[in-house]
Amino acid sequence: MEYEKLLKNVYLNISKKESSCDRFEIKKPIIIYEGKKTIITNFFIIADCMRRNPEHLAKFLYKNLASFGEIAGDRLILTRKIPKEIVSQKIFLYAEQFVKCKNCGKPDTEIVEDKKENYLKCLACGTKYILTKI
């Protein structure tokens, strides 16, 4: 009986982890334009929700948006003006290629470096795929 009281007390006192996203949610980019530059102001939140390295996502966007850029603080700054819809499409494409499992479709994956290759390993079904280089 004492154990159950202690357990209830623990559950009542545990603080719930606040998250900026659901289990898997692709956040829409918040974009502002400064002259010819495109700035994704919530870039780190997008990468965090996908559980991916921001540098990996940035490299993908540079190539697929044909733009140079830099990470500055929590933002990604691209050197040319790019419509919001195109940026959103490329972020969704990144999730399809580097986050979702091709076998079961779940986002419970991680990128694993093994010798010379990078793999997408699904934590749900155990499938392992060789990733294409960015």
Secondary structure, DSSP 8 states (H G I E B T S, - for coil): -HHHHHHHHHHHH------SS-SS------EEEETTEEEETTHHHHHHHTT--HHHHHHHHHHHTT--EEEETTEEEESS---HHHHHHHHHHHHHHHTS-TTT--S-EEEEEETTEEEEEETTT--EEE----
